[in-house]
Amino acid sequence: MSSQKALYLLQAKGQFAIKERDIQEPGPNEVLVEIHATALNPAEWKVQTYGIFITEYPAILGCDAAGIVKKVGAGVTDISVGDRILFQGDYGNRYATFQQYSVMPAELVARIPQNLTLDQASSVPAAAATAALGFYNPKEAGGIALTAPWEEGGRGKYADEPILIIGGSSAVGQQAIQFAKLSGFSPIITIGSLRNEAYLKSLGVTHVIDRAAPLSALPAAVKAITSKPVKVAYDAISELETQNAAYDVLAPGGKLIIVLTGAVGKDKITSEKEISNVHAWVHTPDQREVSKILYANLTGLLESGAIKPNNIEVLPGGLAGISEGLERLKRGISAAKLVVHPQETA
Ligand SMILES: NC(=O)c1ccc[n+]([C@@H]2O[C@H](COP(=O)([O-])OP(=O)(O)OC[C@H]3O[C@@H](n4cnc5c(N)ncnc54)[C@H](OP(=O)(O)O)[C@@H]3O)[C@@H](O)[C@H]2O)c1
């Protein structure tokens, strides 16, 4: 078989349409994967709505995926045909995942352990990378340079240090909670809807602050939980109000990780607190080194349950279900990843 179906965004701010395209050949050190599950991300509705990130159309989007290896390119030794893998593709047609087959650099895929389905596995890559690269990348690559749990002495290193994670119920927040737990942080305080409290605690959160409470009360709410200085905050929402509230909570010497453009007021920025803007595009040169190590460790972390997949909801219709799924994501969903099955496309 040489042809496949792919979902194209036809033009900037345009419509999606399913079209046939050739299945690509894996180049050296790449694998060809048959995509069985791809998860939706907010960036995709933002690309469609605002015309950002993409310069060449028609364009295939999608970056979270899981599937089965069909071919390996020259030089690939660790991954074999038939392996179940998860990976973070890239927008632009070669590595994008809103298609039935994609190629991927073999160093940026992880085998899926038996305890995870392909659907569950597809929920992990982008969120895990956004969390891990924020925590463990060097400052110049958008991180705060914590010692990673896979480095010597990294697991549990930050024991008894508090951390604030804004938006723990988001896909990124759920992974940030779990990496914070691996790094030893305690207490792990998050802001989220109280309906998700039990779920968030199952991931490692110790305290949930109701997101319905005013953010102006956040410093006092955190002080009521811990008297220790908060030196690390991860804002998985990164709206104007959340960034400013997180910055207010940080003690001198503190570090704030944000996932969108910086919005902390110029009047309150001080040299005593750092802000790092994570860019979780694992393919780009400045993200690649830590990403490779993350992927080398991901199978074990998932197999042991140290990192759990997000909650998922599978949408019907294969690639045709994506457009409506992105509309739902834009309206806002709670603690769930929307997943489609490209192989079920009519
Ligand atoms: N920089 C990067 O590389 C990068 C990578 C990935 C994502 N992102 C960005 O990160 C953001 C999160 O992405 P995602 O996929 O994790 O989103 P998501 O899963 O769709 O987020 C939905 C969740 O956000 C929570 N939420 C919304 N507003 C909140 C607030 N004010 N306070 C607390 N919780 C709030 C909701 O929590 P409740 O259910 O508890 O109400 C809901 O569960 C997006 O803006 C995305 O574009 C950036």
The ligand as an ORCA input file, in Angstrom:
! r2SCAN-3c Opt
* xyz 0 1
  N       4.761     25.861     25.555
  C       4.511     24.662     25.081
  O       5.378     24.015     24.520
  C       3.141     24.067     25.266
  C       2.961     22.689     25.081
  C       1.698     22.155     25.311
  C       0.649     22.985     25.686
  N       0.866     24.323     25.795
  C      -0.218     25.203     26.229
  O      -0.496     24.845     27.568
  C      -1.856     25.129     27.859
  C      -2.463     23.888     28.484
  O      -2.547     22.863     27.501
  P      -3.285     21.501     27.872
  O      -3.263     20.627     26.691
  O      -2.729     21.016     29.139
  O      -4.766     22.069     28.100
  P      -6.117     21.306     28.489
  O      -5.836     19.946     29.000
  O      -7.078     21.449     27.372
  O      -6.637     22.243     29.683
  C      -7.938     22.051     30.188
  C      -7.868     22.159     31.699
  O      -7.434     23.462     32.056
  C      -7.896     23.737     33.345
  N      -7.989     25.197     33.521
  C      -8.410     26.104     32.619
  N      -8.316     27.350     33.141
  C      -7.825     27.217     34.395
  C      -7.505     28.128     35.436
  N      -7.678     29.441     35.271
  N      -7.023     27.641     36.589
  C      -6.844     26.316     36.766
  N      -7.142     25.396     35.820
  C      -7.625     25.844     34.653
  C      -9.239     23.053     33.437
  O      -9.232     22.605     34.756
  P     -10.493     22.124     35.642
  O     -11.033     20.955     34.914
  O      -9.890     21.762     36.950
  O     -11.439     23.256     35.729
  C      -9.173     21.917     32.402
  O      -9.097     20.655     32.980
  C      -2.503     25.540     26.530
  O      -2.572     26.940     26.466
  C      -1.538     25.019     25.502
  O      -1.602     25.718     24.281
  C       2.084     24.873     25.621
*
